[in-house]
Amino acid sequence: MTAKPQLCLQEARQRYFETLGTSGIDYDAWWITLPIYGVHIGIPNPPAHGRALRLHDLHHVLTGYDTSILGECEISAWELAGGSGWYVAALGFDLAGCGLGLLLAPRRTLQAFARGRRSRNLFRLGYSDALLSRSVEEVRCELSITDAPEPTLGDSARFAIYASLGVLSLLLWPITWVGIVATCLAPPPRESRAAQAHG
């Protein structure tokens, strides 16, 4: 899914969406549907997640990593190595993706991590409408995005730390989601029920 260098980011992103089988994503919606292996899956999209996802999709365009499970592991490692800046939501899903990559494809994920250490990403620059009018090649050059290098010992050591934290976050995810679901399904507090009865 490598984008043509001469395309502007907006057009390249639209073609990326088409490969996913969708016309686009409403990043400001609280609930979005993502096509995953041809199945449309709904996920919550709080504002912090939407802001990070907006740039995450552009990273797919710029790096060429696809949206398969392994592709998501690779781009998570790449983003994590380059830094998530103020995008805390990105840190969360990148840690998990990097941890999953350690379990499924450690070599590929390490190479993506090494590539990310030698380039920058859009989390450092932020999003703007003007960004979408720039060409893929121009932004790749500005961010120093090149082919994946051979990982060094330093790359491997840092990757081991981040990926281990990622595995831990994966283990904690079920607990987190049980809490979220329980909160959503729980009846309103007693005071709220009383207020509703009087209303």
N, C-alpha and C positions, 0 to 999 in steps of 0.2 A: 504494500500500500504506500510505496514511496511517491510523494507528491512531486510534480514537475517543478523544477526550480523557478521557472519564469512566472508561475501562477501567483496571484496575490493570495494572502492567507485566507481571506474570506471565501474565495472560489475553491481553494484547496480543501478548506474545511467542509464546504458543501459536498464536494466529491467524496470526502471521507464519510460524511453522513450517508450518502447514497450507497456506499459499500456496506454499511450497516443495515440498510433497508429502512431508513427513516428520512424524513425531510428536514429534520432538525430537532433541537432540544431547547425547551424554554428554561433557561438557567435560573430564572427568577421565580419559577413555580415551586410551591412547597412539596409537590409530589410529581415525579417525572417517570416516564416509561423508557427503559433502555432495552434495545434489542440485543439479546445475548444468545448466540448460536441459533438465531432465527426465532427465538422465543422472546416476547415482549414482557419484561419484568418491571413492575412498579417498585420504586424505592423512595423513601423520604428524602427531601432535598432542602434542608434548612439553608438560610442565606450563606453561611460560611462554606458549606459544601458546594453550593451553586457557584460561588466566586472561584473556588479552587477548580471545579470541574470545567469551567469556561476555559481556563488556561491549560488544564490537563489535556483536553481534546486538541488544542493547538500543538501541544507537545507531540501527540501522536503524528500529526501532520509533518512536523519538523524533523522528527527522528526516524520515522518509518516503522516504528514498532506497531504491530497490529493489535487487534482487540481480542485475540485468543487468550486463554488463561496464561500461557507462557509469555505472550506479548505484554500483558498487563503486569506480570512480574518484572519483566525487563524495564518497562517504563517507570514502574515504581522505584526500582533500584536507581535508575538514571536520575529521576527527580530528587530522590533522597540524597544522593551524592552531591548534587548541585545546590541543595539547600531549599527549604520551603518558605523562607522569609517569614512573613506574618500570616501565612496561610496555614493555620493550625490544622484545619480539616485535611489538608494535603499530607501533613506529617502523619496523621492517623492512618489513612488508607495506603500511604507509601510504605510505612513500616510493615503493615500486614502483608502487602504485596511482596515486599522484599523477603519476609519470612517464609511465605509460601514458595517463592522462587528458590530459596535455600533447600526446601524439601523436594521440589519437583525438578528443577534444572539448575543446580548450583553453578555450573560453569558459565552458562548463558547469562545468568543473573549477575554473576561477578563481572563479566565483561561489560555489561550495561552499566554497572556501578562504576567501573574504571572509566568508561566513556563519560559518565556524568561528572566525575571529578575533574575532568579536563575541559569541561564546557560550563556555560552558565545556562540558566533556564528563565522562563518568563515569570516565575514567582518572584524573582528579584526585580523585574522591571514593572510588573503589574499590567493590567488590561486597559486598553483604550480603543475607541473606534478607529483611531488613526492607525493602530497596529494592524488591523485587518486589511488595510489598503497596501501594505508593504509586501514585497515579493518574498516567497519562501527562501530563495537564495540569499537575499539581503539579510533576513533575520537569522538564518543559519550562520552566516559569516559573522554577524555581530555577536552571536552567542558562542562562537567557536565550536559549532557542532560538526564533528568529523566522524570518520569510521571508528569502530571500537578498537582501542589499543590493547596491547598485551598487558594484563594486570601485573602490577608490581607487588612486592611484599607489603608495602604500605597500604595499597588498595585492598589486598586480601585481609589484612588485620582490621581495617575499618569496616569492611564488608561483614566480617565475622561478628563484630559487635552489633552493628545495625540489624543484621539478619537474625541474630539471637534474640534481640529485643522484639523483632517482628514475630518470631515464633511464639514468644510469650504473649504478645498482643492477640495472636490468633487463638491461643488457649483461653484468653479472657473474654473474647468476643461473645461466646454463648451466654456467659453470665450477664454481659452488658445488654444483649438483645432480650433476654428473659425479663430484665428489669424494665426495658422500654415497653415491651408488649404488656407486661403486668400493669404498668402505669396507664397505658391506653385503655385497657379493658376494665380497670378498676372503676367502681361507681364513684360519683362525685362525693366530696366530704359531706358529713351529716348536715352541716350548716347550709350547704348549697342545696341539698335535697329539700330542706325545710323551706328555704327561700323559694324554690320552684313550686312547692305545694301552695304557698301563699300567693304566688304570682298567678 
